[in-house]
Amino acid sequence: MTKRIISSLLPVLIIAGVASTGVAEIVTPKVFNIKNYGAIGDGVTLETEAIQKTIDACEAAGGGTVLFPAGDFVSGTIQLKSNMTLSLDYGASLLGSQDQKDYPIDQLRPAREGNSECLLYAEDANNIKLEGLGVIDGRGARKVFPPRSGPGGKDNRPRLLRFENCQNLTMSGLTYKNPAFWGIHLVDCKDVHITAVTLQMRDNNSNNDGFDIDGCENVLLENSEIHSHDDAICLKSTKNPCRNIVVRNCNVSSTTAALKFGTSSSGGFIDIDVSNCHFFDCPMGAIKLQIVDGGRMENVNISRIVMDNVGSPIFIRLANRGRIYTENTYTGTAQLKKNESEGAGVGSIKGITIRNVVANVTIAPDARPSRVIAQAGPIMIAGIPGHNVEDVLLENIQISYPGGVTEKSNREVPEDITRYPEQYFFGVLPAWGAYIRHAKNVEFKNVEMVLRKEDARSETVIDDVEGFVNH
């Protein structure tokens, strides 16, 4: 067989925006080493200016790679641009400044949810890659960035990364750790591929979410390790829907939730697929699917999930907090209007399939026994009066519960229509296996729920449910 390359069989190559055919040429990307622009890497010197100068030079050249060689580079806010790869060599660390003044927001688009400060920022940019074997460390410990310590009690702790309205994003290989506030925040972004990244955000500060993916389309998150203090993989929707999102092959732990949709839900969540994941050490629950600020949740498929040492395994909640998002909207759990919707209409949840799940529910150590028993609660599927959760299928589910409740509960379970939704807020429920209320067409197919200790409560309790099938 001839080794000659036949030019007619070669693909069209796009090099520097020019199409060509023929024998492929090896094109070396333009590399901009931050040390050539004044960076030192001693772990002490503030390198923001040198790093931004490197990024701007890369942009002026039409794009390329901004290279961090081995070293410890301290920086405040830097802004990435289109057609750019941020690459950290093995031994390279981008360290967030521990001085609040190094995170100015006058040049940043205001965030729709929470404060605007961040370490890495991009807006209206395309073709950005973050890659390598290095570390991006926010160094955001609580003692350095206490919550709500800003002027007037403002919470201005910086996120690790915030990208707004960007397209064609790739994140691979890097380790992200210790943000002062949220970790990776993507807003209204399209065509995103995240693979083989590590997030280490547990036991650092409060509100340390892993991924907050807000109003994004065509996202693939795979093959990653995610360990967060707050929600680990959190889909949000302050304006636009999250649509066509795939999560697969991830190991996830969190003190709050491994997988959460909401609470911000104005645009909704459509066509979501989550599979082949291990959720573990999640004392406040593993899977939480919520619509509380309007919006619709449709065609959600979750399959092949193993849960170890988790609280309430599945929480599906339709309610009416009704929050409306503009700029820097409050993110806390307190009700802004006492027992009253904040103004948005009621949304909908319809078409949820959860298959092939094995779960071990445990009671986490805590000084408040009533709370931890509630946290280790049953499957809960709950709408509100007049607004049902519809068309839910749970199939091939095996769940082991701790049991141990010695008295039946005859108390009335609160509706909490406008309250921020955490399952344990409802208290100890009258069922140990599944509690379903204000729902329509819920099917349990080959769902096996067992106890490790005797429990005085019923296995399943349904209330205002039309079309429940358990077989």
DRENFIPA-696437 format. One line per 5 residues: number of its first residue (from 1); their letters; for each residue y, z, x of C-alpha. Coordinates in Angstrom, 1 decimal. Layout:
<pts>
NUM> A> Y Z X ~ ...
</pts>
This chain:
<pts>
1> MTKRI> 0.0 0.0 0.0 ~ 3.4 -1.0 1.4 ~ 5.8 1.8 2.3 ~ 8.7 -0.4 1.5 ~ 11.0 1.1 -1.2
6> ISSLL> 11.6 -1.5 -3.9 ~ 15.2 -1.2 -4.9 ~ 14.7 -2.3 -8.4 ~ 12.5 0.8 -9.0 ~ 15.2 3.2 -7.9
11> PVLII> 17.3 5.1 -10.4 ~ 21.0 4.5 -10.7 ~ 22.7 7.0 -8.4 ~ 26.0 8.6 -9.3 ~ 27.8 9.6 -6.1
16> AGVAS> 31.4 10.8 -6.3 ~ 31.7 9.2 -9.7 ~ 30.6 5.8 -8.5 ~ 27.4 4.1 -9.8 ~ 25.3 2.3 -7.2
21> TGVAE> 21.8 1.0 -6.9 ~ 19.6 0.2 -4.0 ~ 18.0 2.3 -1.3 ~ 19.0 5.9 -1.8 ~ 21.3 7.5 0.8
26> IVTPK> 21.1 11.1 1.7 ~ 24.5 12.5 0.7 ~ 25.4 15.9 2.2 ~ 27.5 17.9 -0.2 ~ 30.8 19.2 1.0
31> VFNIK> 30.5 22.8 2.1 ~ 33.4 25.2 2.3 ~ 32.6 28.3 4.2 ~ 34.8 31.2 3.1 ~ 35.0 32.4 6.7
36> NYGAI> 36.8 29.2 7.7 ~ 39.5 30.2 5.2 ~ 40.1 33.7 6.5 ~ 37.3 35.8 5.0 ~ 35.9 38.5 7.3
41> GDGVT> 32.9 40.1 5.6 ~ 33.2 43.6 6.9 ~ 32.8 45.4 3.5 ~ 36.3 46.9 3.8 ~ 38.9 44.1 3.8
46> LETEA> 40.0 42.7 0.5 ~ 39.0 39.1 0.6 ~ 40.3 37.8 -2.8 ~ 42.9 35.5 -1.3 ~ 40.6 34.0 1.2
51> IQKTI> 37.8 33.4 -1.3 ~ 40.2 31.8 -3.9 ~ 41.8 29.7 -1.1 ~ 38.3 28.3 -0.4 ~ 37.6 27.6 -4.1
56> DACEA> 40.9 25.8 -4.4 ~ 40.2 23.7 -1.3 ~ 36.8 22.8 -2.8 ~ 38.5 21.8 -6.1 ~ 41.1 19.7 -4.2
61> AGGGT> 38.3 17.8 -2.5 ~ 36.6 16.9 -5.8 ~ 34.0 19.6 -5.7 ~ 31.3 20.9 -3.4 ~ 29.7 24.2 -2.3
66> VLFPA> 31.6 27.4 -1.7 ~ 29.4 29.2 0.8 ~ 29.2 32.9 1.4 ~ 27.4 33.5 4.7 ~ 25.8 36.9 5.5
71> GDFVS> 28.3 39.7 5.2 ~ 29.9 42.0 2.7 ~ 32.9 40.4 1.0 ~ 35.1 42.6 -1.2 ~ 37.1 40.9 -3.9
76> GTIQL> 39.1 41.2 -7.1 ~ 39.2 38.5 -9.7 ~ 38.4 35.0 -8.5 ~ 38.4 31.9 -10.7 ~ 35.8 29.2 -10.3
81> KSNMT> 36.5 25.5 -11.0 ~ 34.6 22.4 -12.1 ~ 32.0 20.6 -10.0 ~ 31.5 23.6 -7.8 ~ 28.5 25.6 -6.5
86> LSLDY> 29.0 29.2 -5.5 ~ 26.2 29.8 -3.0 ~ 25.4 33.2 -1.4 ~ 23.1 33.2 1.7 ~ 20.5 35.8 2.2
91> GASLL> 22.4 38.9 3.4 ~ 25.6 37.9 1.6 ~ 27.1 40.3 -0.9 ~ 30.2 39.7 -3.1 ~ 31.4 43.2 -3.8
96> GSQDQ> 33.8 44.0 -6.6 ~ 36.9 45.8 -5.6 ~ 37.0 49.4 -6.7 ~ 40.8 49.3 -7.3 ~ 41.8 48.4 -10.9
101> KDYPI> 44.9 46.6 -9.8 ~ 42.8 43.9 -8.2 ~ 41.7 42.7 -11.6 ~ 44.9 41.2 -13.1 ~ 44.7 39.5 -16.5
106> DQLRP> 48.0 37.5 -16.6 ~ 46.2 34.3 -15.6 ~ 43.2 34.8 -17.8 ~ 42.5 33.7 -21.3 ~ 42.3 36.9 -23.5
111> AREGN> 38.8 37.9 -24.4 ~ 37.9 37.9 -28.1 ~ 35.8 41.0 -27.8 ~ 36.8 43.9 -25.6 ~ 39.1 43.8 -22.6
116> SECLL> 39.8 40.7 -20.4 ~ 39.2 42.0 -16.9 ~ 36.4 40.5 -14.8 ~ 35.3 39.7 -11.2 ~ 34.2 36.1 -11.7
121> YAEDA> 36.1 34.0 -14.2 ~ 36.1 30.4 -15.4 ~ 37.6 28.6 -18.4 ~ 37.3 25.0 -19.6 ~ 35.3 24.1 -16.6
126> NNIKL> 32.2 21.9 -16.1 ~ 29.3 21.6 -13.7 ~ 29.4 25.1 -12.2 ~ 26.4 26.5 -10.3 ~ 25.8 30.0 -9.0
131> EGLGV> 22.9 30.1 -6.6 ~ 21.3 31.6 -3.5 ~ 19.6 34.7 -2.3 ~ 22.6 37.0 -2.1 ~ 24.0 39.8 -4.3
136> IDGRG> 27.0 40.1 -6.6 ~ 27.7 43.8 -7.0 ~ 30.5 45.0 -9.2 ~ 30.3 48.5 -7.7 ~ 31.4 49.7 -11.1
141> ARKVF> 30.1 53.3 -11.1 ~ 31.4 55.7 -13.8 ~ 33.2 57.9 -11.2 ~ 35.2 54.9 -10.1 ~ 35.8 53.2 -13.5
146> PPRSG> 35.6 55.9 -16.2 ~ 35.5 54.6 -19.8 ~ 38.8 54.5 -21.6 ~ 40.8 55.7 -18.5 ~ 43.4 53.0 -18.8
151> PGGKD> 47.0 53.4 -20.1 ~ 46.9 54.8 -23.6 ~ 43.2 55.3 -23.5 ~ 42.5 51.6 -23.0 ~ 39.1 50.6 -21.7
156> NRPRL> 40.0 48.1 -19.0 ~ 36.8 48.3 -16.9 ~ 36.0 44.8 -15.4 ~ 33.1 42.7 -16.4 ~ 31.0 41.2 -13.7
161> LRFEN> 31.4 37.6 -15.0 ~ 33.2 36.0 -17.9 ~ 33.0 32.2 -18.5 ~ 34.8 30.7 -21.5 ~ 34.3 27.2 -23.0
166> CQNLT> 32.4 25.9 -20.0 ~ 29.7 23.2 -19.9 ~ 26.7 22.5 -17.6 ~ 26.3 25.9 -16.1 ~ 23.4 26.8 -13.8
171> MSGLT> 22.6 30.3 -12.5 ~ 19.6 30.7 -10.2 ~ 18.3 33.1 -7.6 ~ 21.1 35.6 -7.3 ~ 21.0 39.4 -8.0
176> YKNPA> 23.7 40.7 -10.2 ~ 24.3 44.5 -10.3 ~ 26.5 47.4 -11.2 ~ 29.3 46.1 -13.4 ~ 31.9 48.5 -14.6
181> FWGIH> 31.6 47.1 -18.1 ~ 29.5 44.2 -19.4 ~ 27.5 42.1 -17.0 ~ 27.2 38.3 -17.6 ~ 29.5 37.3 -20.5
186> LVDCK> 29.4 33.6 -21.6 ~ 31.7 32.6 -24.5 ~ 31.5 29.2 -26.3 ~ 29.6 27.6 -23.4 ~ 27.2 24.6 -23.7
191> DVHIT> 24.2 23.4 -21.7 ~ 23.4 26.5 -19.8 ~ 20.3 27.1 -17.6 ~ 19.6 30.5 -16.2 ~ 16.5 30.9 -14.1
196> AVTLQ> 15.0 33.4 -11.6 ~ 17.9 35.7 -11.6 ~ 17.8 39.5 -11.3 ~ 20.1 41.9 -13.2 ~ 20.2 45.5 -12.1
201> MRDNN> 22.6 47.3 -14.5 ~ 20.7 50.4 -15.5 ~ 21.9 54.0 -14.7 ~ 25.3 52.8 -13.5 ~ 28.0 53.1 -16.2
206> SNNDG> 28.2 52.9 -20.0 ~ 28.3 49.6 -21.9 ~ 26.4 47.8 -19.0 ~ 25.0 44.9 -21.1 ~ 22.9 42.4 -19.2
211> FDIDG> 23.6 39.0 -20.8 ~ 26.2 38.7 -23.6 ~ 25.9 35.1 -24.9 ~ 28.6 34.6 -27.4 ~ 28.8 31.4 -29.5
216> CENVL> 26.9 29.3 -27.0 ~ 24.8 26.2 -27.5 ~ 21.8 24.8 -25.6 ~ 20.9 27.8 -23.5 ~ 17.7 28.3 -21.5
221> LENSE> 17.2 31.7 -20.0 ~ 13.9 32.0 -18.2 ~ 11.8 33.6 -15.4 ~ 14.2 36.5 -14.9 ~ 14.3 40.3 -14.4
226> IHSHD> 16.8 42.1 -16.5 ~ 17.3 45.9 -16.4 ~ 20.4 47.1 -18.2 ~ 22.0 50.3 -19.5 ~ 23.1 48.8 -22.7
231> DAICL> 21.7 45.7 -24.5 ~ 19.8 43.5 -22.1 ~ 19.8 40.1 -23.8 ~ 22.5 40.2 -26.4 ~ 23.4 37.1 -28.5
236> KSTKN> 26.9 37.5 -30.0 ~ 29.0 35.3 -32.4 ~ 32.6 36.3 -32.6 ~ 33.6 32.7 -33.7 ~ 31.0 30.0 -33.2
241> PCRNI> 27.3 30.2 -33.8 ~ 24.8 30.7 -31.1 ~ 22.6 27.6 -31.5 ~ 19.5 26.3 -29.8 ~ 18.9 29.2 -27.5
246> VVRNC> 15.5 29.6 -25.7 ~ 14.5 32.8 -23.8 ~ 11.1 32.8 -22.1 ~ 9.1 34.5 -19.3 ~ 11.4 37.5 -18.7
251> NVSST> 10.8 41.1 -17.9 ~ 13.4 43.3 -19.7 ~ 14.2 46.9 -19.9 ~ 17.2 48.7 -21.5 ~ 18.3 52.1 -22.7
256> TAALK> 19.5 50.4 -25.9 ~ 17.8 47.1 -26.8 ~ 15.8 44.5 -24.9 ~ 16.7 41.8 -27.3 ~ 19.7 42.0 -29.7
261> FGTSS> 21.4 39.5 -32.0 ~ 24.8 40.9 -33.1 ~ 26.6 43.0 -33.9 ~ 29.4 40.5 -33.7 ~ 28.0 37.8 -36.0
266> SGGFI> 30.8 35.7 -37.5 ~ 29.3 32.3 -36.7 ~ 25.7 33.4 -36.8 ~ 22.5 32.6 -34.9 ~ 20.6 29.3 -35.6
271> DIDVS> 17.5 27.9 -34.0 ~ 16.5 30.6 -31.5 ~ 13.2 30.9 -29.7 ~ 12.1 33.8 -27.7 ~ 8.6 33.9 -26.1
276> NCHFF> 6.4 35.3 -23.3 ~ 8.4 38.4 -22.5 ~ 7.7 41.9 -21.5 ~ 10.0 44.5 -23.0 ~ 9.7 48.0 -21.6
281> DCPMG> 11.4 51.4 -21.3 ~ 13.7 50.8 -24.3 ~ 14.0 54.2 -26.0 ~ 16.4 53.0 -28.7 ~ 14.3 50.0 -29.7
286> AIKLQ> 13.1 46.6 -28.5 ~ 14.1 43.9 -31.0 ~ 17.3 44.1 -33.1 ~ 18.3 41.2 -35.3 ~ 21.6 41.9 -37.1
291> IVDGG> 24.2 40.1 -39.2 ~ 27.0 42.5 -40.1 ~ 30.3 40.5 -39.7 ~ 29.4 37.4 -41.9 ~ 27.6 34.4 -40.4
296> RMENV> 24.0 33.3 -41.0 ~ 20.8 33.9 -39.1 ~ 18.2 31.1 -39.6 ~ 15.1 29.7 -37.9 ~ 14.5 32.5 -35.4
301> NISRI> 11.1 32.5 -33.8 ~ 9.8 35.3 -31.5 ~ 6.3 35.2 -30.1 ~ 4.0 36.6 -27.4 ~ 5.9 39.8 -26.7
306> VMDNV> 4.4 42.9 -25.1 ~ 6.4 46.1 -25.6 ~ 5.7 49.2 -23.5 ~ 7.3 52.6 -24.0 ~ 9.8 51.5 -26.6
311> GSPIF> 11.5 53.0 -29.6 ~ 11.6 51.3 -33.0 ~ 9.9 48.0 -32.3 ~ 11.6 45.6 -34.8 ~ 14.9 46.2 -36.7
316> IRLAN> 16.3 43.5 -38.9 ~ 19.6 44.4 -40.6 ~ 22.0 42.6 -43.0 ~ 25.1 44.6 -43.7 ~ 28.9 44.3 -44.2
321> RGRIY> 30.9 45.8 -41.5 ~ 33.0 42.7 -41.8 ~ 34.8 42.7 -38.4 ~ 37.2 39.8 -37.8 ~ 37.6 38.7 -34.1
326> TENTY> 40.9 37.5 -32.6 ~ 41.9 38.7 -29.1 ~ 40.7 41.8 -27.4 ~ 39.0 43.0 -30.6 ~ 37.7 46.5 -30.6
331> TGTAQ> 34.1 46.7 -29.6 ~ 33.3 50.3 -30.4 ~ 31.0 51.8 -33.0 ~ 33.6 53.7 -35.0 ~ 34.5 52.3 -38.4
336> LKKNE> 38.0 50.9 -38.4 ~ 38.1 51.3 -42.2 ~ 36.3 54.4 -43.6 ~ 33.4 53.2 -45.7 ~ 35.0 49.9 -46.3
341> SEGAG> 34.4 46.4 -44.9 ~ 37.0 45.2 -42.4 ~ 37.5 41.9 -44.2 ~ 34.8 39.4 -43.4 ~ 32.3 38.4 -46.1
346> VGSIK> 28.6 39.2 -46.2 ~ 26.4 36.8 -44.2 ~ 22.7 36.0 -44.6 ~ 19.4 36.4 -42.8 ~ 16.7 33.9 -43.7
351> GITIR> 13.7 32.5 -41.9 ~ 12.5 35.0 -39.2 ~ 9.1 34.6 -37.7 ~ 7.7 37.2 -35.3 ~ 4.2 36.5 -34.0
356> NVVAN> 1.7 37.8 -31.4 ~ 3.2 41.2 -30.5 ~ 1.6 44.2 -28.9 ~ 3.7 47.3 -28.9 ~ 3.4 50.9 -27.8
361> VTIAP> 6.1 53.0 -29.5 ~ 7.0 56.4 -27.8 ~ 9.3 59.3 -28.3 ~ 11.9 59.5 -25.5 ~ 12.8 62.8 -24.0
366> DARPS> 16.1 64.0 -25.5 ~ 17.7 67.3 -26.4 ~ 18.1 66.2 -30.1 ~ 14.6 66.1 -31.7 ~ 15.8 64.6 -35.0
371> RVIAQ> 17.4 61.7 -33.1 ~ 14.4 60.9 -30.9 ~ 12.0 60.9 -33.8 ~ 14.4 58.5 -35.6 ~ 14.6 56.3 -32.5
376> AGPIM> 10.8 56.0 -32.4 ~ 10.9 54.9 -36.0 ~ 9.0 52.2 -37.9 ~ 9.6 48.5 -38.3 ~ 12.8 48.4 -40.5
381> IAGIP> 13.9 45.4 -42.5 ~ 16.9 46.2 -44.6 ~ 19.6 44.3 -46.5 ~ 22.1 45.8 -48.8 ~ 22.3 45.9 -52.7
386> GHNVE> 22.8 42.4 -53.9 ~ 22.2 40.8 -50.5 ~ 18.6 40.5 -49.4 ~ 17.0 39.7 -46.1 ~ 14.8 36.7 -46.9
391> DVLLE> 11.7 34.9 -45.7 ~ 10.4 37.1 -42.9 ~ 6.9 36.6 -41.5 ~ 5.2 39.1 -39.1 ~ 1.9 37.8 -37.9
396> NIQIS> -0.7 39.1 -35.4 ~ 1.1 42.3 -34.7 ~ -0.4 45.4 -33.1 ~ 1.7 48.5 -32.9 ~ 0.7 52.0 -31.8
401> YPGGV> 3.0 54.8 -33.1 ~ 3.3 58.3 -31.8 ~ 3.2 60.0 -35.3 ~ 3.5 63.8 -35.3 ~ 5.9 64.2 -38.3
406> TEKSN> 4.4 67.1 -40.3 ~ 6.3 66.8 -43.6 ~ 6.9 64.0 -46.0 ~ 10.5 62.9 -46.4 ~ 11.9 62.8 -49.9
411> REVPE> 15.5 62.4 -48.9 ~ 17.5 59.4 -50.0 ~ 17.9 57.0 -47.1 ~ 21.7 56.1 -46.8 ~ 22.7 52.5 -47.3
416> DITRY> 25.4 52.7 -44.5 ~ 26.7 49.3 -45.7 ~ 29.7 49.1 -43.4 ~ 28.5 51.2 -40.5 ~ 27.7 49.9 -37.0
421> PEQYF> 24.0 49.4 -37.2 ~ 21.6 51.4 -35.1 ~ 18.3 52.1 -36.7 ~ 18.3 55.8 -35.8 ~ 21.6 56.2 -37.7
426> FGVLP> 19.4 56.1 -40.9 ~ 17.6 59.2 -39.8 ~ 13.8 59.9 -40.0 ~ 12.6 57.3 -42.5 ~ 9.9 58.0 -45.2
431> AWGAY> 7.4 55.6 -43.5 ~ 5.9 55.7 -40.1 ~ 4.8 52.1 -39.9 ~ 7.2 49.9 -41.9 ~ 10.3 50.5 -44.1
436> IRHAK> 11.5 47.5 -46.1 ~ 14.5 47.6 -48.5 ~ 16.6 44.9 -50.2 ~ 14.4 42.0 -49.1 ~ 12.7 38.9 -50.5
441> NVEFK> 9.6 37.1 -49.4 ~ 8.4 39.3 -46.6 ~ 4.9 38.6 -45.4 ~ 2.7 40.8 -43.1 ~ -0.3 38.8 -41.9
446> NVEMV> -2.8 40.5 -39.7 ~ -0.4 43.4 -38.9 ~ -2.2 46.4 -37.5 ~ -0.3 49.7 -37.2 ~ -2.1 52.8 -35.9
451> LRKED> -1.1 56.4 -35.1 ~ -1.9 58.5 -32.0 ~ -1.2 61.7 -34.0 ~ -1.4 62.5 -37.7 ~ 1.8 61.8 -39.7
456> ARSET> 2.6 63.1 -43.2 ~ 4.6 60.1 -44.1 ~ 3.4 56.9 -45.7 ~ 2.4 53.9 -43.6 ~ 4.6 51.5 -45.5
461> VIDDV> 7.5 52.1 -47.9 ~ 9.2 49.2 -49.8 ~ 12.3 49.6 -52.0 ~ 13.9 46.8 -54.0 ~ 11.7 44.1 -52.4
466> EGFVN> 10.6 40.9 -54.2 ~ 7.5 39.1 -53.0 ~ 6.1 41.4 -50.3 ~ 2.6 40.3 -49.1 ~ 0.4 42.3 -46.7
471> H> -2.9 40.7 -45.8
</pts>
